[in-house]
Amino acid sequence: MPDTPPVTLRDVQDAAARIKGVAHRTPVLRSRTLDELVGAEVFLKCENLQRVGAFKFRGAYNAASRLSAAQLAKGIAAYSSGNHAQAVALAARELGTTAVIVMPEDSPRAKLEATAGYGAEIVTYDRYTGDRVAIGEALAAERGLALIPPYEHPHVIAGQGTAALELIEEAGELDALVVPVGGGGLIAGSATAAKGLLPGIRVVGVEPEAGDDTKRSLAAGHRVSVPVPRTIADGQAADIPGELTFSLNQRLVDDISLVGDDQIGDAMRFAFERLKTVLEPSGASGLAALLAHRVAPLPRRIGVVLSGGNVGAERFAEIVAG
């Protein structure tokens, strides 16, 4: 690994200045009931209340806003299962340009409709047989678009890290930070910010049991591919960590916990009934790990990133009803 990491605390702080007044500074939620169930003080960073309903807007806007005027005139491309799609579409609209998004044909309807609603052109593919990276790169090259990937980009990673930066600024010193893991951009940025501010903090990622590619990769010391995960947590259905994100997470992530779909559903139900907040499955996985006592040893003060809340009413009702 190189001596100088590709993303630093200064990069995250620069991103925070760039997105200020454009991205929401989301609230930090507390719950005495949750503290008692977990046995620790828990601070929940509500990125489900971010613009587009997920943390992804932070990184998308940070990256898109750095493009030249000439490139913005040509447009932006991205590939995503849904939240990054919406984030790039909104960032493009905010910056006065256009976006073309490659999305799985089985993306949740709510995410497809929201992405289109922000004005993006959508190109669909089969996530189990198609290569979204190849499709996105070919599309961008053909049309002269700037490709902003969902996590393999230093400006995207730095932008995502601003969620942890804000959490620590508001909650104060934390013993641990629990973050959902898909491609690894959120945890890479969050860990960069957290360990830059609090060198002794423990950073714990959470993956669905069906998609434990990062856990396997960290154990092996190199990137390991798994079959495309079939999980309710569609935002975490990555089959292999990104090269850039993995290089950071090898340095900074202390552990990966796994949760099942049933535990994710239980966490969504708890968030709705007791915290009065709506989470999508991926957004609830960090909370699920705490409620299922999958974070050990248990720290005294824990921050958790609730990464998103983009789930349709029918799907939400189906999951929380069991």
N, C-alpha and C positions, 0 to 999 in steps of 0.2 A: 504494500500500500504506500502511496506517496506520503511524504512528510507533511505537506500542506493540503488540508482537506479542500474539496471543490466548493464547499459552502461553509461559511463561517458565521459567527455571531454578528459580526459587522454587516454581512450581507442580509441577515434577517432584520436587523435594525434599519438598514437602508430601505428594505421592502416595506417595513412598517410606516416609514415616512411617506413612501410613494402611495400607499393605499389609504392613508389617512383621509377621512372625509368621503371616501368612495365606498370602501367596505365598511360594514357595521363593526363596531366594537361590541361584541356579543356579551351578554351577561354571564356571571358566574353564579350558579345555583347551589344552594345549601339545603340539606334536609336532615333534621334530627332523627327521623325514622331510619333513613339510609345509614347514618353514622352508627346507630345502634345495631342494625343488622350486620354491618360490615365489621364493626369494632374499631373504627378509625374515623378521623375527620376527613370528609370527602368534599372536594370542590369540583363542580361540574361545569366545564366550559361549553356553553350552549351554541355550538356551531350549526345546530339545526335551525337557529334563528338568523343565520348569516344570509346575505343576499343569495338568491337561487336555492336557499335551503340547505347549504352545505359549505364546508370550509374551502371547497375548491375555487371559489371566486377569488380568494386571496392570491393564490399562485397564478391563476389565469390572468388576472389584471396586472399583477406585477410584471409578468413576462410580456404581455401584449403592449403595455404602456411604454415599453422600452424599444419598440420597433420604430424604424424611421418612417417619416411621412410618406416616402415613396413606397415602402412596403405596405403600410396601412392602406394606401390607395389600391393595392392589388388584392388585399384580403388575407384572411387567416384560415388555416385548416387545423383540425384536431380529430383524435379518435377517443372514444369514451363509452363506458356502459351507461352513462347518464349524467352524473353530477358535474364532471369536467366538461361535458358537452354543453350543459346549461351555462356553466361559468364562462366558457370561451364565447358562447353566443352573446351573453350579456356584456362581457368585456368589449367585444367587437362593436356592439351597439353603442356603448358608452364612448368609444373612441371614434365613432363615425365611420366604421368600416363594415365589411361583411364576413360571414363565417360559413364554412362548409364542414360538417361534422360526420365522421364515420361512426355509426352506432350498431350494436348487435340488433338483429331483427326481433329478438325476444326481450329487448329492454322493456322495463316497466312502462306501461302506457303513459303514466303520469309524467315520466321523464322525457319520453318522446314528444309529447304534446307541449311540455314546457319549453323544450329546446326549440321547437318550431315556433312557439309563441314569442321567443326573443328574436325571431327573424332569421334563424339559421336555415341553410339548406341541409337536409339529412340524406346521407347515403348509407344504406343498411347492408349488413353481411351476416353470415352464420358464424356465431362465435365458436362453434365446435369444429368447424372445418376451414374457416377463413383465417387469414393472417392480417389483423387490423393494422399492424405497423406497416406491412408492405402495401396494403391498400391506401393508407393515409399518405405514405411517402410518395407513392406513384401519383396520387391525386394532386398533392401539393406541387410536385415537379411539373406535372402537365399544365396546371393553371397558374403557376408562379406564385403560389400562396406560401405564407410563413407557417410552418408546422409547429404547433405548440403541443407537445405530448403531455399526458396526464401526470407524469412524475419524473421522467428522465430528462430533466432540464434544471440547471442550477437556479434560475430565476423563479421557476415554479416551486422548487423545494424551499427556497428562502421565503417566498410568500406564504407557504403553508406553515412555516415555523412561527409566523407572527401570532398564531392562535396561542401557542405555548408562552410566547413572550408576554402577551396581555394577561394570560392566566396568572403567571408568576408575579407580574406587577400588581395585580389586584389581591391575590391570595397570600402573597408573601412567601416565605421559605417553605418548600415542600420536600418531603422525604422521597416521594416517588411520583412518577408521571405515567399514566396508563393511556395508551393510544392504539386505536384500531390500525391494522396493517392490511393493505391490499397490495399495490405495487411498491409501497414503501416510502412514498414521497412525504406524507404527513408525518410519519414517525421520524424520518431523517431530518426534516426541518425542525420538528418539535424537539428532538434530542439535541440538535445543534444549539438551539436557543436555550434549552433547559440546562445543559451541561456547561454552556458558556457562562450562564449566570450563577448556577449552583453546581459546582464541580462534583459534589458528593451525592447528587440526586440519582436515584435508581430509575431507569427508563424501561418500562415493560410494554411490549407489543402484544396485541391480541389478534389472533386469526381464527376463522372457523375451522373446525376439525377436518372438514373436507378439503380445505385449502391451506395446508401447513407448509407451503413452499419456503417461506422465510425461516421458519423454525428449523426445517431440515437443512436449509442452506447454511445457517449460522452454525449448526452442529457439525456440518461437513467441512466448513471452511471455504466453500465455493458455492456458486449458484446451482441449485438443484431444481429441476422441473418436475411438476406433478401433473396428473391428468386435469383438464379444465374442471375446476370445482363445481359441483352441483349443490348449491346451498342457497338458503333464502337471502343470504347476505350478498346480493349481486354486486355491490360495490367492492367486495373483497374477493371476487372470483378470479384472482390472478393465478397463473400456472407457474410463473417463475419471477423472482425478484428482478427489478431493473439493475443494470450494471452500476449506474451512478448511485442509485439509492442503496444498493447493497454495500458499496464501498464505504459509505457513511455509516450504515447501520452496523457493520462489522466493528467499527470503532466505538460506537456510542450506545448500542442497545444491549441491555444487561440480560434480558430474558424474553421469551415469547410464551404466552399462555394460550391455550386452545379452549374454545367453547363450542358446544353443539347448537344446532338450530333450535332445539327446545329451550335451551337456556337463553338464547337470544330473544325468542318469543316471550319468555318470562320477564326479561328485562324491559322489553317494549311495553308489556302490560303494567309492570311496576311504575315505569316512567309516566304512563298515562294516568293511572289510578292515584298514585301517591305524589308525583311531582307535577302533574298537570301539564305534561309536555309530550309532544309526538316525536318519536324517533323512527327512522327507517332501520331495517335490520343491521346494516353495517354501522350505523350511528349508535346502536345500542350494544355493540359487542364489548366495548370497554366496561360499561356498566354491568353487563352479563358476567364478565370475569370476576368482578368484585362480589356480586350477589352469589355467585357459585363458589366463592372462596378459592378461586384459581390464582390469586396473587399471593405468593409466599416467598420470603417472610413478610408478614403484614406490617407495612410502615404506619407511622402515627398520623401523618398528614399526606393525603393522596390527591393529586389532581387527575382528572379524567377528561379527555376530549370526547364530547358527544358530537360525532363528526357530521351528522346530517339527519334531516327529517323528511326526505323526499319519498313519500310512499302514498299511493292512492288510497282513498277511503275504503274501497272494497277489499283490497289486499291487506290493509292494516287490520280491518275487522276480522278477516280470515285468520291472520296470524295470532292476534291477541285472544281470539276465541279458542285457539288450540286445535 
